[in-house]
Amino acid sequence: MKTNESNGEIYDESAVNNIMEEIYKEVNSHSEKIIQIQTKIENIQEKVEDLSSIKETLIELKVLQKEQAKFNVSVSETLGKINDNLNILNNETKDTSDRVASLENKVDKIDGRSKFDFLIYVKESVIPILISGGIIYYISQYIK
């Protein structure tokens, strides 16, 4: 046993050492728990930062999605106009085709009327005139 010089109390040094060891063990245990808690807090902070960046990314994606939707509407309207124009052109092409066919028929009729086929002319006009002339000449010679 020893006596405390400052206040004169008597104490057991081995008991004090045991108590001190218990206190150090308890402090070390709490230090380890504090370190584990700090590590967990750091991990949680990293996850919160990741969530924050994910939130920003989601906001950007939402903006892009709205822009894409507007673009899709614009493309849809443009395709509708193109489709309408193609229908108009298709109808005009049909009308033009009908007109060309009509003109071809008219040209064929005019072409058919304006052709001069010499052989047909000879066959239908000249030969009957020659035969008639020959008969008339024969009759006139016979009568004389």
ZADO-1210 file (C-alpha; in nm, 4 decimals, padded with zeros to 6 digits):
<atoms>
<atom x="00.0000" y="00.0000" z="00.0000" code="MET" pos="1"/>
<atom x="00.1083" y="00.3500" z="-00.0667" code="LYS" pos="2"/>
<atom x="00.0206" y="00.6920" z="00.0584" code="THR" pos="3"/>
<atom x="-00.0737" y="00.9793" z="-00.1682" code="ASN" pos="4"/>
<atom x="00.1732" y="01.2573" z="-00.0991" code="GLU" pos="5"/>
<atom x="-00.0554" y="01.5418" z="-00.1987" code="SER" pos="6"/>
<atom x="-00.3517" y="01.4557" z="00.0251" code="ASN" pos="7"/>
<atom x="-00.2189" y="01.1743" z="00.2433" code="GLY" pos="8"/>
<atom x="-00.4670" y="00.9049" z="00.1420" code="GLU" pos="9"/>
<atom x="-00.3679" y="00.5460" z="00.1415" code="ILE" pos="10"/>
<atom x="-00.4290" y="00.3405" z="-00.1686" code="TYR" pos="11"/>
<atom x="-00.3521" y="-00.0026" z="-00.3071" code="ASP" pos="12"/>
<atom x="-00.1240" y="00.0336" z="-00.6073" code="GLU" pos="13"/>
<atom x="-00.2213" y="-00.3012" z="-00.7696" code="SER" pos="14"/>
<atom x="-00.5900" y="-00.2155" z="-00.7397" code="ALA" pos="15"/>
<atom x="-00.5255" y="00.1229" z="-00.8981" code="VAL" pos="16"/>
<atom x="-00.3280" y="-00.0460" z="-01.1755" code="ASN" pos="17"/>
<atom x="-00.6143" y="-00.2933" z="-01.2325" code="ASN" pos="18"/>
<atom x="-00.8642" y="-00.0081" z="-01.2459" code="ILE" pos="19"/>
<atom x="-00.6387" y="00.1815" z="-01.4858" code="MET" pos="20"/>
<atom x="-00.6062" y="-00.1238" z="-01.7085" code="GLU" pos="21"/>
<atom x="-00.9870" y="-00.1613" z="-01.7098" code="GLU" pos="22"/>
<atom x="-01.0210" y="00.2059" z="-01.8000" code="ILE" pos="23"/>
<atom x="-00.7627" y="00.1710" z="-02.0848" code="TYR" pos="24"/>
<atom x="-00.9419" y="-00.1381" z="-02.2155" code="LYS" pos="25"/>
<atom x="-01.2731" y="00.0464" z="-02.2038" code="GLU" pos="26"/>
<atom x="-01.1193" y="00.3516" z="-02.3746" code="VAL" pos="27"/>
<atom x="-00.9591" y="00.1288" z="-02.6415" code="ASN" pos="28"/>
<atom x="-01.2926" y="-00.0483" z="-02.6969" code="SER" pos="29"/>
<atom x="-01.4666" y="00.2883" z="-02.7310" code="HIS" pos="30"/>
<atom x="-01.1883" y="00.4105" z="-02.9635" code="SER" pos="31"/>
<atom x="-01.2387" y="00.1111" z="-03.1904" code="GLU" pos="32"/>
<atom x="-01.6145" y="00.1663" z="-03.1901" code="LYS" pos="33"/>
<atom x="-01.5598" y="00.5368" z="-03.2659" code="ILE" pos="34"/>
<atom x="-01.3286" y="00.4438" z="-03.5561" code="ILE" pos="35"/>
<atom x="-01.5904" y="00.1973" z="-03.6885" code="GLN" pos="36"/>
<atom x="-01.8615" y="00.4622" z="-03.6566" code="ILE" pos="37"/>
<atom x="-01.6423" y="00.7191" z="-03.8347" code="GLN" pos="38"/>
<atom x="-01.5786" y="00.4678" z="-04.1149" code="THR" pos="39"/>
<atom x="-01.9515" y="00.4024" z="-04.1432" code="LYS" pos="40"/>
<atom x="-02.0211" y="00.7776" z="-04.1488" code="ILE" pos="41"/>
<atom x="-01.7638" y="00.8252" z="-04.4259" code="GLU" pos="42"/>
<atom x="-01.9240" y="00.5423" z="-04.6256" code="ASN" pos="43"/>
<atom x="-02.2661" y="00.6948" z="-04.5736" code="ILE" pos="44"/>
<atom x="-02.1347" y="01.0354" z="-04.6843" code="GLN" pos="45"/>
<atom x="-01.9938" y="00.8769" z="-04.9997" code="GLU" pos="46"/>
<atom x="-02.3292" y="00.7144" z="-05.0671" code="LYS" pos="47"/>
<atom x="-02.5065" y="01.0464" z="-05.0109" code="VAL" pos="48"/>
<atom x="-02.2667" y="01.2123" z="-05.2562" code="GLU" pos="49"/>
<atom x="-02.3355" y="00.9299" z="-05.5042" code="ASP" pos="50"/>
<atom x="-02.7085" y="00.9802" z="-05.4528" code="LEU" pos="51"/>
<atom x="-02.6613" y="01.3495" z="-05.5080" code="SER" pos="52"/>
<atom x="-02.4833" y="01.2871" z="-05.8383" code="SER" pos="53"/>
<atom x="-02.7537" y="01.0348" z="-05.9312" code="ILE" pos="54"/>
<atom x="-03.0155" y="01.2990" z="-05.8565" code="LYS" pos="55"/>
<atom x="-02.8361" y="01.5448" z="-06.0855" code="GLU" pos="56"/>
<atom x="-02.8142" y="01.2783" z="-06.3543" code="THR" pos="57"/>
<atom x="-03.1850" y="01.2031" z="-06.3172" code="LEU" pos="58"/>
<atom x="-03.2660" y="01.5731" z="-06.3504" code="ILE" pos="59"/>
<atom x="-03.0548" y="01.5902" z="-06.6670" code="GLU" pos="60"/>
<atom x="-03.2267" y="01.2783" z="-06.8017" code="LEU" pos="61"/>
<atom x="-03.5670" y="01.4288" z="-06.7278" code="LYS" pos="62"/>
<atom x="-03.4732" y="01.7436" z="-06.9205" code="VAL" pos="63"/>
<atom x="-03.3401" y="01.5344" z="-07.2093" code="LEU" pos="64"/>
<atom x="-03.6567" y="01.3247" z="-07.2066" code="GLN" pos="65"/>
<atom x="-03.8717" y="01.6388" z="-07.2340" code="LYS" pos="66"/>
<atom x="-03.6564" y="01.7667" z="-07.5207" code="GLU" pos="67"/>
<atom x="-03.6790" y="01.4276" z="-07.6921" code="GLN" pos="68"/>
<atom x="-04.0571" y="01.4290" z="-07.6537" code="ALA" pos="69"/>
<atom x="-04.0756" y="01.7758" z="-07.8152" code="LYS" pos="70"/>
<atom x="-03.8458" y="01.6587" z="-08.0937" code="PHE" pos="71"/>
<atom x="-04.0581" y="01.3463" z="-08.1485" code="ASN" pos="72"/>
<atom x="-04.3714" y="01.5609" z="-08.1778" code="VAL" pos="73"/>
<atom x="-04.1927" y="01.7833" z="-08.4289" code="SER" pos="74"/>
<atom x="-04.0741" y="01.4814" z="-08.6294" code="VAL" pos="75"/>
<atom x="-04.4242" y="01.3344" z="-08.6192" code="SER" pos="76"/>
<atom x="-04.5750" y="01.6588" z="-08.7494" code="GLU" pos="77"/>
<atom x="-04.3111" y="01.6805" z="-09.0219" code="THR" pos="78"/>
<atom x="-04.3722" y="01.3188" z="-09.1266" code="LEU" pos="79"/>
<atom x="-04.7464" y="01.3919" z="-09.1383" code="GLY" pos="80"/>
<atom x="-04.6844" y="01.6890" z="-09.3681" code="LYS" pos="81"/>
<atom x="-04.4517" y="01.4804" z="-09.5863" code="ILE" pos="82"/>
<atom x="-04.7179" y="01.2082" z="-09.6059" code="ASN" pos="83"/>
<atom x="-04.9806" y="01.4644" z="-09.7072" code="ASP" pos="84"/>
<atom x="-04.7483" y="01.6064" z="-09.9735" code="ASN" pos="85"/>
<atom x="-04.6750" y="01.2556" z="-10.1041" code="LEU" pos="86"/>
<atom x="-05.0487" y="01.1856" z="-10.1287" code="ASN" pos="87"/>
<atom x="-05.0978" y="01.5101" z="-10.3218" code="ILE" pos="88"/>
<atom x="-04.8061" y="01.4247" z="-10.5510" code="LEU" pos="89"/>
<atom x="-04.9439" y="01.0748" z="-10.6020" code="ASN" pos="90"/>
<atom x="-05.2829" y="01.2143" z="-10.7025" code="ASN" pos="91"/>
<atom x="-05.1191" y="01.4683" z="-10.9320" code="GLU" pos="92"/>
<atom x="-04.9105" y="01.1915" z="-11.0876" code="THR" pos="93"/>
<atom x="-05.2270" y="00.9898" z="-11.1520" code="LYS" pos="94"/>
<atom x="-05.3927" y="01.2966" z="-11.3074" code="ASP" pos="95"/>
<atom x="-05.0840" y="01.3633" z="-11.5185" code="THR" pos="96"/>
<atom x="-05.0722" y="00.9997" z="-11.6253" code="SER" pos="97"/>
<atom x="-05.4393" y="01.0149" z="-11.7272" code="ASP" pos="98"/>
<atom x="-05.3769" y="01.3349" z="-11.9232" code="ARG" pos="99"/>
<atom x="-05.0760" y="01.1837" z="-12.0992" code="VAL" pos="100"/>
<atom x="-05.2809" y="00.8744" z="-12.1909" code="ALA" pos="101"/>
<atom x="-05.5574" y="01.0993" z="-12.3258" code="SER" pos="102"/>
<atom x="-05.3057" y="01.3006" z="-12.5270" code="LEU" pos="103"/>
<atom x="-05.1525" y="00.9792" z="-12.6629" code="GLU" pos="104"/>
<atom x="-05.4950" y="00.8644" z="-12.7787" code="ASN" pos="105"/>
<atom x="-05.5589" y="01.1996" z="-12.9481" code="LYS" pos="106"/>
<atom x="-05.2166" y="01.1946" z="-13.1126" code="VAL" pos="107"/>
<atom x="-05.2779" y="00.8387" z="-13.2341" code="ASP" pos="108"/>
<atom x="-05.6132" y="00.9446" z="-13.3829" code="LYS" pos="109"/>
<atom x="-05.4602" y="01.2495" z="-13.5487" code="ILE" pos="110"/>
<atom x="-05.1650" y="01.0450" z="-13.6648" code="ASP" pos="111"/>
<atom x="-05.4020" y="00.7845" z="-13.8045" code="GLY" pos="112"/>
<atom x="-05.5923" y="01.0493" z="-13.9982" code="ARG" pos="113"/>
<atom x="-05.2899" y="01.2291" z="-14.1331" code="SER" pos="114"/>
<atom x="-05.1036" y="00.9265" z="-14.2630" code="LYS" pos="115"/>
<atom x="-05.0975" y="00.8942" z="-14.6342" code="PHE" pos="116"/>
<atom x="-05.0462" y="00.5386" z="-14.7379" code="ASP" pos="117"/>
<atom x="-04.9705" y="00.5392" z="-15.1089" code="PHE" pos="118"/>
<atom x="-05.0481" y="00.1710" z="-15.1597" code="LEU" pos="119"/>
<atom x="-05.3882" y="00.2032" z="-14.9980" code="ILE" pos="120"/>
<atom x="-05.4554" y="00.5126" z="-15.2099" code="TYR" pos="121"/>
<atom x="-05.3588" y="00.3278" z="-15.5251" code="VAL" pos="122"/>
<atom x="-05.5632" y="00.0248" z="-15.4288" code="LYS" pos="123"/>
<atom x="-05.8733" y="00.2187" z="-15.3315" code="GLU" pos="124"/>
<atom x="-05.8658" y="00.5100" z="-15.5779" code="SER" pos="125"/>
<atom x="-05.6314" y="00.4731" z="-15.8732" code="VAL" pos="126"/>
<atom x="-05.7121" y="00.1131" z="-15.9675" code="ILE" pos="127"/>
<atom x="-06.0902" y="00.1680" z="-15.9768" code="PRO" pos="128"/>
<atom x="-06.0374" y="00.4860" z="-16.1825" code="ILE" pos="129"/>
<atom x="-05.8111" y="00.3007" z="-16.4279" code="LEU" pos="130"/>
<atom x="-06.0544" y="00.0127" z="-16.4552" code="ILE" pos="131"/>
<atom x="-06.3442" y="00.2546" z="-16.5071" code="SER" pos="132"/>
<atom x="-06.1399" y="00.4485" z="-16.7609" code="GLY" pos="133"/>
<atom x="-06.0490" y="00.1284" z="-16.9417" code="GLY" pos="134"/>
<atom x="-06.4106" y="00.0170" z="-16.9548" code="ILE" pos="135"/>
<atom x="-06.5216" y="00.3587" z="-17.0784" code="ILE" pos="136"/>
<atom x="-06.2495" y="00.3577" z="-17.3425" code="TYR" pos="137"/>
<atom x="-06.3438" y="00.0093" z="-17.4545" code="TYR" pos="138"/>
<atom x="-06.7101" y="00.1048" z="-17.4773" code="ILE" pos="139"/>
<atom x="-06.6230" y="00.4234" z="-17.6634" code="SER" pos="140"/>
<atom x="-06.4133" y="00.2239" z="-17.9093" code="GLN" pos="141"/>
<atom x="-06.6851" y="-00.0275" z="-17.9458" code="TYR" pos="142"/>
<atom x="-06.9416" y="00.2405" z="-18.0183" code="ILE" pos="143"/>
<atom x="-06.7274" y="00.4133" z="-18.2784" code="LYS" pos="144"/>
</atoms>
